[in-house]
């Protein structure tokens, strides 16, 4: 996929993330003290970004199996507390290796 295909997703994620943080500032004049509301507002951008990104990850490769391999490598490296760059490179290498294996097998 080209960058042009991801541009609408990128702009939508940026807009949603900005709106989720800006709307409470406009609507609420007093400090929010409700723990549930604070927790909800804190985690909402992460949830929205995840919901928009994860499906795209699984359909960005030729095979869902190679995408799952990349996600698995990324999760293992993230759980090992590796840096973002290493996680991204490792996930890409996992996808590349899985695609090579799938093509060698004849998939």
N, C-alpha and C positions, 0 to 999 in steps of 0.2 A: 504494500500500500504506500502511496505517496504522502508527503506532508499535507497536501491539500485535503486528503481524506480525513486527517486527524484535526485539522484546523477548527471545524465546528465543535468537536468535542472539547478541544482546548479552551476555546472562547466560552463555551457553556460552563465548563468547570470553573473558570476564572470568575465569571459573572455570578454563578451560584455561591461560590465561596465568599465573594465580596458582599453579596446581598445578605447572606446569613449573618455576617458580622456587622453589617451596617444597619439593618432593620431594627435590631434591638436598641441601638443608640438613638434612633429616631423615635421609636414608640415609647420607650421607657425613660422618664426623666430622673426618677429616683434610682438609687443603687438596688440591684436585684439581690435579695437575700435568700430566696428559696433555693435550697441545695439541689433539688431536682431540676429546676429551670436552669441553674448555672451549669450543671452537669450536661444537660441536654444541649445547651448553646455551645459548650466547650467541644463536645464530641461530634456535633452535626457536620462540620466541614469534612472531617475524616470519613464519616459514613457516606456522605454524598460523593466524595472523590472515589471511594472504594466501589460504590455501586456503579459508577460510570466507567471506571478503569478496568475492573476485573473481567467483564464480558468481552471487552475489546482485546484483552490479552489472549483469551482462548480462541479468538477468530483471526488473529494477526499472522498465524502460521499456516502452512499447507495442511497440517494434521493436528488434531486436538491432542493427540498423544505427545507430540513434541512440545506443545504449549504447556501441558501438564508437567512434563519433565523440567521445563524452565522454571515453572512456578515452584516445583519441589526443591530444585537447587536454590532458588531465591529464599524459600522459607528456611531451609537448613542453614544457609549462610547468615540469614537475619537472626535466627535463634542462637547462632554462635557469636552474635554481636559484632559481626564484621561491618565495615563501612559501606555506605551507599554505593560507591563506585564499584567495590568488589562484588557486592550483591548483584548489581546490574550486569557487570561483565560475566559473572558466573552464570547468571540466568541465560544470558545470550549464548554463552558457550554450551550450556546444557541443551538449549533449543537446537543449536547448530549440530551438535553431536547426535541428538535424537533424530534430526532430519536426515543426516548421513546414514544412520543405521536403518531407518525406515526405507530409504531409497535403495540401500544395498540389499535389503531383504526382498524388495520388490513391491513396496507399498505405494 
